[in-house]
Amino acid sequence: MSLLSIQDLKAGYGLIEVLHGISLEVHEGEIVAVIGANGAGKTTMLMTVSGCVPVRSGSIHFNGASITKQATCKLVQMGIAHAPEGRKIFPRLTVLENLQMGAFTRKDNQITSDLQKMYQYFPILEERKHQLGGTLSGGQQQMLAIARALMSRPKLLILDEPSLGLAPMIVKQILEVIRELNKTGMNGEVGKGMSVLLVEQNAHHALEISHRGYVMESGRITLSGPSQDLLKDKRVQEAYLGFE
């Protein structure tokens, strides 16, 4: 079943159109990767799904409902969480306060237990929970951005360049958390994993961790299919994987 469905989407900034009619789907329980060169429109696509960039034409549906003109705050309540490029944490709030902000829309009694889950995923955050977010290292800020998004208990986790500029060990840790969430979700139940829409500069990592992938070029989807097939595609290898 399709959890997120984007059809013939056009969007941009001012007079400039960045997305020229893209279509993309994320099914329940999937990790879907979007790869492409800088400036291809990947971040704009994610920002449009999250309601930060207005839709010019086309449609976006989530869980069967149209969200084409939905406000960002409502999207969080509906089950979409976005860890943006550049982390965008609250630098003058502590790690704990950043995580609590991620649960701002919730009214259940599981927030405290979910905080403990974030500390299990990323132990350094518990060590630094009283430290200001702006004083963390880049890798720690990325962990915090992802954990903050998870604190809303999303059905769909949107990740924009989670490995950008990070050390290989931290990248490995983040990818392992994404895999675990996709397999079992935050409740640890097999078969009830979280869906993930991933934009990632490292095409090899993105396609290895995902079920399906899309290639975006100049605001258009030019190639799509199972990730293992894209890894073997000569066009993808030459353009994004460093093969000749």
C-alpha positions in Angstrom: 0.0 0.0 0.0 1.2 3.5 -0.9 1.9 5.6 2.2 3.2 8.7 0.2 2.2 9.4 -3.3 3.5 12.3 -5.3 2.0 12.8 -8.8 3.2 15.3 -11.5 4.5 17.7 -8.8 5.8 21.1 -9.8 7.2 23.6 -7.3 9.9 26.2 -7.0 10.9 29.6 -5.6 9.6 32.9 -7.0 9.8 32.8 -10.8 12.1 29.8 -10.8 10.5 26.3 -11.2 12.7 23.6 -9.7 10.5 20.5 -9.9 9.1 19.9 -13.4 6.4 17.3 -12.8 7.9 14.5 -10.7 6.1 11.4 -9.5 7.3 9.2 -6.7 5.8 6.7 -4.2 6.8 5.4 -0.8 5.0 2.2 0.3 4.4 1.2 3.9 7.5 -0.4 5.4 9.8 0.8 2.6 13.0 2.8 2.6 13.0 4.8 -0.6 16.2 6.6 -1.7 16.4 9.6 -4.0 19.9 10.3 -5.5 21.2 12.9 -7.8 23.7 15.7 -8.2 23.7 18.9 -6.2 21.0 21.2 -7.6 18.9 18.4 -8.9 15.9 19.4 -6.8 16.0 16.7 -4.1 15.8 19.1 -1.1 13.1 21.1 -2.8 11.1 18.0 -3.3 11.4 17.1 0.4 10.6 20.6 1.5 7.5 20.6 -0.7 6.3 17.3 0.8 6.8 18.9 4.3 4.7 22.0 3.3 7.6 24.4 3.4 7.6 25.1 -0.4 4.1 25.6 -2.0 2.9 23.2 -4.6 2.3 24.9 -8.0 0.6 21.9 -9.6 0.3 18.2 -9.2 -0.7 16.4 -5.9 0.7 14.9 -2.8 -1.2 12.2 -0.9 -0.2 10.7 2.5 -2.0 7.7 4.0 -4.8 8.2 1.5 -5.5 11.8 2.2 -4.5 14.9 0.1 -1.8 17.0 1.8 -1.1 19.1 -1.3 -2.0 22.3 0.6 -1.6 21.2 4.2 0.2 23.2 6.8 3.5 21.8 8.1 2.3 21.6 11.7 -0.7 19.5 10.6 1.7 17.2 8.6 3.6 16.4 11.8 0.4 15.5 13.6 -0.6 13.3 10.6 2.7 11.4 11.0 5.4 13.0 8.8 8.7 14.0 10.4 11.5 15.7 8.6 15.2 15.8 9.6 16.4 18.6 7.2 19.7 19.2 5.5 22.0 21.1 7.7 20.4 19.7 10.9 18.5 22.9 11.9 18.5 22.0 15.6 17.8 24.6 18.2 21.3 25.7 19.2 20.4 27.6 22.4 18.3 24.7 23.7 19.8 21.7 25.5 19.8 18.3 23.9 16.9 17.2 26.1 14.9 20.3 25.3 15.5 19.7 21.5 14.1 16.2 22.0 11.2 17.4 24.0 10.4 19.9 21.2 10.2 17.0 18.8 7.3 15.6 20.9 5.5 19.0 21.1 2.4 17.8 19.3 2.0 14.7 21.3 -0.4 14.2 24.2 0.3 10.5 25.1 2.1 9.1 28.1 5.0 7.5 26.2 7.2 10.5 25.8 9.5 9.6 28.7 10.0 6.1 27.4 10.7 7.4 23.9 13.4 9.6 25.3 15.1 6.5 26.6 14.8 4.9 23.2 16.6 7.9 21.6 19.3 7.5 24.2 19.6 3.8 23.3 19.9 4.6 19.6 22.4 7.4 20.2 24.0 7.0 23.6 26.1 10.2 23.2 22.9 12.2 23.4 22.2 10.9 26.9 25.8 11.9 28.0 25.2 15.4 26.5 21.5 15.8 27.4 22.1 19.0 29.4 24.5 20.5 26.9 23.4 23.2 24.5 22.7 21.8 21.0 24.9 24.4 19.3 28.0 23.2 21.2 27.7 19.6 19.9 29.9 18.3 17.1 28.5 17.9 13.6 27.9 14.2 14.0 26.2 14.7 17.4 24.0 17.4 15.9 22.9 15.1 13.1 22.0 12.4 15.6 20.0 15.0 17.6 18.2 16.1 14.4 17.1 12.6 13.6 16.2 11.8 17.2 14.2 15.0 17.5 12.2 14.0 14.3 11.6 10.5 15.8 10.2 12.0 19.0 7.0 12.8 17.0 6.6 9.0 16.4 6.2 9.4 12.6 4.7 7.0 10.1 7.1 8.5 7.5 10.6 9.7 8.4 12.1 12.1 5.9 15.9 12.4 6.0 17.9 14.9 3.9 21.6 14.2 3.6 22.0 12.5 7.0 25.7 11.5 6.3 26.8 14.9 4.9 30.3 15.8 6.3 30.3 13.1 8.9 33.0 10.6 9.9 32.5 7.0 8.6 31.9 5.6 12.1 29.1 8.0 12.7 27.6 7.4 9.3 27.6 3.7 10.0 25.8 4.2 13.4 23.1 6.4 11.7 22.5 3.9 8.9 22.2 1.1 11.5 19.5 3.0 13.4 17.6 3.7 10.1 17.7 -0.1 9.3 16.5 -1.0 12.8 13.6 1.5 12.6 12.6 0.2 9.2 12.5 -3.4 10.5 10.8 -3.0 13.8 9.7 0.6 14.3 10.0 2.4 17.7 8.0 -0.3 19.4 10.4 -3.1 18.4 7.8 -5.1 16.6 8.9 -7.0 13.5 6.7 -6.2 10.6 5.7 -2.8 11.9 8.7 -0.9 10.7 8.9 2.8 9.9 8.8 4.0 6.3 11.7 6.2 5.3 12.2 8.7 2.4 16.0 9.3 2.2 17.9 11.8 0.2 21.6 11.0 0.5 24.8 12.4 -1.1 26.4 9.0 -0.9 24.5 7.1 -3.6 26.1 3.7 -2.6 25.0 4.0 1.0 21.5 5.2 -0.1 21.0 2.3 -2.5 22.4 -0.3 -0.2 20.1 0.6 2.6 16.9 1.2 0.6 14.4 -1.1 -1.1 13.7 1.2 -4.1 15.4 4.2 -5.6 14.8 7.2 -7.8 17.4 9.2 -9.8 16.6 12.9 -10.0 18.2 15.2 -12.6 17.4 18.9 -13.1 14.0 18.6 -11.4 12.9 15.4 -13.1 12.9 11.7 -12.2 15.0 10.1 -14.9 15.3 6.6 -13.6 13.7 4.4 -10.9 13.5 0.8 -9.7 14.6 -1.6 -7.1 17.8 -0.4 -5.4 19.8 -3.5 -6.2 19.0 -3.0 -9.9 20.1 0.6 -9.8 23.4 -0.4 -8.1 24.1 -2.6 -11.1 22.9 0.0 -13.7 25.9 1.3 -15.7 24.4 4.8 -16.0 24.1 5.0 -12.2 27.5 3.5 -11.7 29.2 6.0 -14.0 27.3 9.1 -12.7 27.0 8.4 -9.0 29.1 5.5 -7.9 32.5 6.4 -9.4 32.6 3.4 -11.8 33.9 3.7 -15.3 
